[in-house]
Amino acid sequence: MHLLYILLQLAGAIMLLLWAVRMVRTGVERAHGVFLREALRGATKGRVRAAAAGTVLAVMLQSATAVAVLAAGFAATGVMTVSGGLAVMLGADVGSALVVQALSFDLSWLVPLLLFAGATMFLKVEARIVKQTGRTLLGIAFILISLRMVGEATAPMRHSALLPMAIDYLRGDPVTAFGAAALFTWLIHSSVASVLLFMSMAAQGVLPAEVALPMILGVNLGAGLVAVGLTRGQAIDSRRIPLGNLIFRATAAVAILVGLQAATLPMAWFGETAARQVVNMHLAFNLALLVACLPFTAVMEKLARLILPDAPAAEETFDLMSRRKSALDRTVIKMPGVALASATREVLRMAETVEIMLRPVMELFESGDKARVAQLRRLDEEVNRAHTDIKLYIAEVNRGTMSQDEARRGIELTDLAINLEHAGDIIAKNLLVLAEEKSDKRLSFSREGWSELTALHDRVLANMQIAMNVLVSGDLEAARQLVVEKERMRKLERDSHERHLKRLQSGTVQSIETSDIHLEAVRALKEFNSLLVSVAYPILTQSGDLLESRLAKTA
C-alpha cells in the first residue's frame, strides 16, 4: 500500500510538471506570439544567427519542440530553408537545455511570490500580455512545486530492496536505459520534463549519474522523435527539418553510447553532485551537437531531400477534411441529442479546417506561393461542402420530435456553420487575393505596416483557439473573453487605420504603394474575428450577460 502511494504521488508530480511546462509555453505564445514569429522570420540569414534565434525562442517557450513546429511552418511557405531550420533546431536544443539548468537550482523560495504575482495578474487584469504573463509565472511556480513533489516521492525509494537490483541491472545494460528514456520522453513529449525528473531522482540518491548518462542520451533521441511525429502530416519541407535534426541527434547519441562501452567517461567533469552531473551532461551534449553539426546543415538538407523527395504537385495537398470521415452520423438522425452532438463535432472539424487556412496567410503575403494558395482554396471548397452538409443534416433532424433546447441548439449550430463558411470565403476570396496581388506587383509593406498586420493576424489566431474552446466547453468566462476581444479588435483596426494615414501623409513610399492592400487586409481580419465571436453569443444570451442592443434607451 505504501509503494502504491509513492507511485501515485510520483505520477501526480510528473503530470503536474508536464502541465506546468505546457502552461508556461502557452502563456509566452499568447503574450509574445508576434515577437516570436518575427524573431524566427528574421533569422533566415546565416546559420549562427539562426541558431542564436532558436536558443532564445526555446528559452522563452521552454520547449525545443515548439520551436521545431514554428520553423516547420515557415519552411512550408518558403520563408525559411531546410538548412536554416536545422540551424534553428540545433540552437533550440541548447536553449531547452539552458531552461533545465535554470530550473535545476533551488528556487523554492520564489514559489509564494510567483503564485501571488501570477494569480493576481491572471485573475485581476484583462490586458492580454499582463494576463498571459501571469499564466507564465504560475506555470513556473507549478514546475518548482512539481519538482519538490518528485523529490518527496522518490526519497523513500532509497531504502527500497528492489532499487539496488534495478540500478545494477541498468548499470550493466545501458542500451535498455537508453531505450527506456527515449520511449518515456516520446510518450510525455517533453525533454525538459524528462531531464528534470531524472535530476530530481539523482538528487535523492535514487539514480546514479553513471546510469543517468545513457538515459540522458535517450532523452535527446526521444525529443527528436517527438518533433518528427508532430510534423508528420505537414508539407515535405516541414518534415525535412525535424527529420534532419533527428538524424543529427540519433547519430551522436548512438555514437556516444557505443563509445561508452569502450571507455569510461569521468563523471567528475560534469559537477560534484549526481543531480548537477545530470543537467550538465544534457547541456554538454547539446552544445557539442551544435558545434559539431552546425557546419553540416546544408549537407543534412541534401540527405533529408533524398529520404523525403519532393512529391508530385498533384499529390501535394492540404485537403485534410477529405482524409477524414464525416462526423455526421445518419444512423442517429432520429435521436436529436446524439445527432446534435454529431453535428457539433462536424462544426468543430470545420472550424479546425478554417484555422488551417488562416494560419499561413501572413507567410503567403511574403512568399506569394501560388501552389499553396491553390491548396488553401481547395480547402475552402471542403469548408463549403461541410457547411451544406451540416445545414441539411440539422434540417433533417428538425423534422423529428425535438425539445425547445434541442431546437435552439440546432439553430445555433446552423448559424455557426454559416459564419465559418463566410470566414473561409474571407480567406479564399479576400486575403489570398490580396496576397497574390502583392506578389504579382512585387510590392512590400512598410516595416510598421507589416508589424501591424502580423499583430492583428496573431490576435485573430489566438481568438480562433478561444472560439473553438467555447464551442466545445460552453465556458461562460471564455465566451465573455471572446466578446471583449471583439472590442479590442475594433480598436486595433481603428489605430492601424490612423497610423497608416499618417504614413501616407509622411510620404512613405511602401505605404503608398500597398495602401489598398493594407486597409483591405485589416478590414478582412476584423470581419473574420467578428464571425468568430458569434460562437459566444448563444452562451452569453442564455446567461443574461449579453445586451440586446448597444443603443442607449430613450426616455
N, C-alpha and C positions, 0 to 999 in steps of 0.2 A: 504493500500500500504506500509506503514511504517512497519507493522508487517511482511509482506511478505519479505521485505528487510532484516529484522532482522533474520528471519528463514533461508533465503538464505545464509546470512553471517555465521550463526551458522553451517549450513550444509557444507559449504565450509571449515570452520575451522576444523570440525570433519574429513572430508575426507583428508585434509592436514595432520592432526595428524596421521591418520591410515597409510597413505603413508609414512610419515616420520619414524614411528616406524618400518615399513617393510624395509625401506631404510637402517636404522641402522643395522637391523638383517642381511640383505643381505651383507652389507659391511663387517661385522665381520665374517660371514660364509666364504666369499670368501678370506678374508685376512688370517684367522686363522683356517681354516677348519681342518687341520691336528691336531693342538693343541687341538681343541675342542673334536675331536673324541678320541684322545689319553688320554685326561683328563677323559673322561667318561669311556673309556675302563679300565683305571687304578683304577676306583672307585668301583670295584666289590668286594672288601674285606672290610666288616664292614659297618654297617648301618650309623654310624656317618660320616665316610669318604665319603660314597656315597651321603649323604645329603649335606655335605660341597661342593662336586664337583657340585651337582645340583645348589646350590646357586651361585657359581662362574660363571657357564655357563649361568644361567638365567640373571645375571647382564650383562655379555658380550653381550648376544643375545637380551636383553630387552624383553624376552618372555619365560615364563614357558612352553608354548605350543610347541615351537621349541625344547626345551629340552625333552619334552614328546615324540616327534616324533623320536628324536635320540635314546632315551632309548628303545623305542618300537622296533626300528630296531635291536639293539643289543640283545634284548630278543628273537627276531625271530630266530636268528642264534645260540642261546645258550651261547653267550658270557656273558650275564647278566641274573640273575634270576629275576623273577617277584617281589620277596621281595626286592631285591636290586634296581630294577627300581622304586618301590614305595618310597623307601627312597630318591632316586634321585629326584623324583617328589615333595616330601614334602619340600626338600631343595630348589628346583627350584621356588616353590611358594613364599618362603621367599625372594629369590633373586629378583623375579619380584616386590615384594612389596618394596624392597630396591631401585629399579630403580625409582619407583613412589616417594619415599622420596627424592631422589637426584633431580628429576625434579620439585619437588614442591617448591623449593626455587627460589627466584628472580634471574635468571641468564641472564636477558635480555641484560646486558652489554657485555655478551660473544658473542652475535649473530653476530655482524660485524666481529669479529676475526674468529669465526667458519666458516662463509661464505667465507671470504677471503682465509683462510688456506685450507679449504676443497675444494673449487673450483680450487685453484692453484694445489693442489696435484692430483685431479681427472682429470683435463684437460691437465696439462703440463707434468706429469710424467707417463711413461709407465710401470714402475715396478709394479707388481700386488699388493703387500702388501701396497705400498705407495698410489696407486690409490684407492684401496678399503678402506684404512684408511680415505682418502679424502671423499669418499662416506659416511662413518660413521659420520664424522664431519658435513657434510652438513645435514645429517638426524637429528642430534641433534639440529642444528640451526633451521631447519624447525619445529621440535617439539616445541621449545620455541616460535617461531613465531605463530604457531597454537594456543598455549595456550593464547597468547596475543589476538589473534582474537576471541577466545571463550569469554574472559573477556569483550572485546568490544561489542560482540554481545549480551551477557546476561545482561550487565549493565542496558539497558533501561527496562528490564523486571521487575526491582524492582518497577517501577511505574505503572505496568500493573494492571488493575482492576481484571483480571481473576486469576492472580498469587496467591493472598491470598486464593482464593477459592480452587484452585488446591492443594496448600500446606496443607490447613486444611483437605482436603479430604484424602490426603496421610498420614497425621499425625494420622488420625483416622482409616486408613486401611493399616497397614504395610504389609499385605500379598500382596496387589496389588503392592506396591512399590517394594517389594522383587521380585515378578514375572516379573515386567516390566524391572527391572535392569538385571535380569538373561537373559531375552529374548534379550535385547539390546546388552549385552556382547556377547551372542552367535551369533547374527547377524553380529557384526563387528569383531568378532574373536580376541579380544584384551582386556584383563583385565586392562593392563596398560593404554590404551586409555580411557577406561570407567572411571577408578578412577580419572585420570587427568581431565576429563571433569566434573565430579561431584565436584572435588576440585575447579575448576575454577568457577563453578556456586555458590559454597558455599562462595568463596572469594568475590563475587559480592553481597552477601546477598540474592541471589535468592533461595538457598537450605539450610534450617536449618540443623544443624548436627543431630538432633533427627529424622528427616525424612531421612537423608542420611544413618543412621545406617542400617536399613533393606535393603537399596539399595546396600550397600557395601556387605552385606551377599549374596544378589542376584548376584552381580558381581562374587563372588567366586564360586557360583554354576554354573553360565554361563560359566566361564572359564573351569571348569571341563567337561562340556558338549562339549566344542569345541574340546578338545583332544580326547574324545570318538568318535566324528564324524570324525575326520581326520584319525583315525586308523581303521575305521570300515571294510575296505576291506583287512586288513593285516592278518598275521598269528595269531592263537589263543593266543599265549603267548604275542604277541604285544598288543592285545586288552585288556588283563587282567590288564596291568599296568594302563592305563587311567581309566578303569572301577573301579579298587580298589581305585584310587585317588578320583574319583567322589563320591564313597560311603563315604569315609572319609569326604569330603568337604560337601556333602549334609547332612549327619547326623549332623555334627557340626553346619552348618548354620541353619538348621530347628530347632535344639535343642535350639540354642540361640534365634531364632525368637519366639519360644513358650515361652521361659523364659522371654522375654521382655514383654509379656502380663501380667505376674505376678509381675514383679519388674521393676523399672526404673533404668537404668544404668546412673550413674553420668557422664555427658559428660565432665566435667572439668578434669576428669582423663586423657583425651586424648589431652589436649592442651588448649590454651587460645582463639584461633580463630576457627571459624567453618571450614575453609579450612584445618588448621592444624589437627583438630579433625578427619576429613575425612581420610586423609592419614595415621594418626596414628592408627585409628581403623582398617584399612586394614592391616597394618603391625602387629598389635597385634593379629588379628585373625589368620594370617598365622604362627606367632611364636607359638601361643598356639596350633595350629593344629600340628605343627612339634613336640613339646614336648609331646603332648598327644598321638599322633598316631605312632611315630617312633618305640616304643617298640612292636607294634602290626602289623608290616608289614608282618610277617610270617603268622599270623592268617588271615590277609586280603588276602594273597595269596591263602590260602586254600578255603576261601569263593569265591574268584574270579574263582577258578577252579571248584567249584560246579555250579556257574552260567554259566561259559563258559567251559564245559568239553572238553577234547581232542576229536577232530574229527577223524573218521576212516581214516587210511592212504590213502585210495582210494579217499576220499573226500577232503583231504588237497591238494590244487593245486594252482599254481600261473598262471594258463592258462588264463591270462587276455584278450588276444586277442580274444579267442573263446567266451568270455562272451559278446562281443560287436559286433554289426552288422558291416559288412564291409562298408567302406565309398565309395567303388567303385560302383557308380550308373550307371547301364547299360541302364537306360531309357534316359540318356542324351548323349549316345555314339556318336550321330550324331551332337552334339553341342560341338565342340572341346574346346572352352573356359571353359564351365561349366564342361566338362569331365576332363580336366586337373586340375581344382580346386578340383574335387573329388579325383583325383589321388594324389594330394598334401596332402590332408587330410589323405589319407591312408599311404603315406610315413611318415608323422609326427607320426601317430599311431605306425608304425613300429619302428621309432626311439625311441619313448617312451618305447616300449617293450624292445628294446636293452638296454636302460638305466636301466630298472628294472633288467635286467640280470647282468649288470655291477656293480650296487650299492653294493650288498652284497659280492663281490668277496673276499675282504680282510678279512671279518669275516669268510668266509669259509676256508681261509688259516689257520685260528686259530682253528676253530671247526672241520673242515673236515666232516660236516654233510652230510651223504650220501643221505638222503631223500631230503634235499634242493638242492643238486647238481642235483638229478634226476628231480626235478621240473623245475630247470633252463634249463635243456636240453630239456624238453618238450616245454618250451617257444621258444627255438631255432628252434624247428620243426615248430612252428607257424610263426616265422620270415621267415623261408624258404618258407612256403606256401604263405605268403604275398608277398614276393619277386616275386614268379612265377605269382601270380595273377596280380600284378602291371604291369609286363612286358607284359603279354598277353592282358591286358586291354588297355595299351597305344598302343600296336601294332594294336589293332582293331580300336582305334581312328585314327591312322595314315592312315588307308585305306580310310578315308573320305577326304574331302577337308579341308586343313589347311593352315594358313598363315605361312610365314617363321618364325616368332617369336613363333608361336604355335608349329611348328615342332621342333624348338630348345629347347623349354621348355619340350617337350615330351622326347627328348634325355637326357636332364639334369635329369629329374625325374627317368628315367630308370637307369641311371648311379648311382644316389643316392641309389636307391633300391638295386642295385648290391653291392655297398660298405657297406650298412647296413647289408646285408646278410653275407658278408665277416666278418664284425665286430662281428656279432653274433657267427660265427664259431670260431673266435679268443677266445671268452669267453668259448664256449662249448668244443672246441677241444684242446685248449691250456691252458688257465688259470685254468679251472676246473680240467683238468687232472693233472696239477701241484699241485693244492690244495689237490687232492686225494693222489698223490704220497707222498707229505709231511706228510699227516696224516697217511698213511699206514706205512711209515718208521719211524714214531714218531720223526720227525726232528723238530728243532727250528731254526729260523733265529737269527742272532746276533741282538742286540738292534739297532746298526747303520743301518744294512741291512733292518730291519723291518721299521725303520723310513723312509728310502729312498723309499721303496715300497709304503708305505701309502701316502707319499707326492706325488709320481707320480700318484697314483690312484685318489687322491683327485683332482689333477690338471686336469686329464682326465675327471673326472665327471663334473668339472666346465666348461671345454671346450665343453662337451656334451650339457650343457644348452645353451651356446653361439651358438652352431651349430643349435639347434632347433629353437632358436630365429631368426637366419639368414634365416632358411628355411621358417619361417612364414612371417617375415617382409621384407626380402631382404635388410636389412640395410647395407649400404656400410661401415660405421665405424666398426660395429660389424664383418663384413667379414674381414676387414683388421686386426682386433684384433685376429681373429681366425688363420690367416696365420702367424702372429707374434708369436702366441703360438706354432706353429709347430717348429719354430726355437729354441724357448726356451726349448721345449720338447726334441729336439735333443741334446741340451747342457746338460740338466739334465741327459739324458741317458748316455752320454759320461762321465760326472762327476761321476755318480753312478758306472759305469764300472771301472773307475780308482780307486775309493775308495775301491771297492770290491777287486780288485787285491792287493791293499796294505794290506787289512785284511788277504788275503791268504798268502802274504809274511810274515806277522807277526805271522802266525800260529794260528789264531783264529779258534778254533775247529768248532764252529757253522757255520762259513762262509765256511769252507772247506766242511762240510757235505751237505750244501744247495747250493753250488756254481752253479751247473747247473740249479737248480730251480730258483734261484735268477736272473741269467742272462737271462734265457728264459722268465721269468715274465716281466722283464724290457723291453725286446725286444717286447713282445706282447703288452704291454701298449703303447709303442711308435708307433707300427704299427696301433693299434686301433685309436690312436689320429690322425695319418696321414689320415686315412679314413674319420674322421670327418671333416677335413679341406677341403675335396673335395666339401663340401656344399658351400664354399665361392668362389671357382674358377669361376663359371659362372658369378657371380656378378662383380668380380674384372676384369675379361676379358672384359666384356661389358663396364665397366667404363674406361678401359685402364690402370688400376693400376697393372696389372699382367704381368710380363715379360714372353716372350715365352720360354726363356732358361736362365739358371743360368750361362752358359758358357760365358766367355769373347769373344767379337768379334775379329776375326783375321783380320790382315791387308789385 
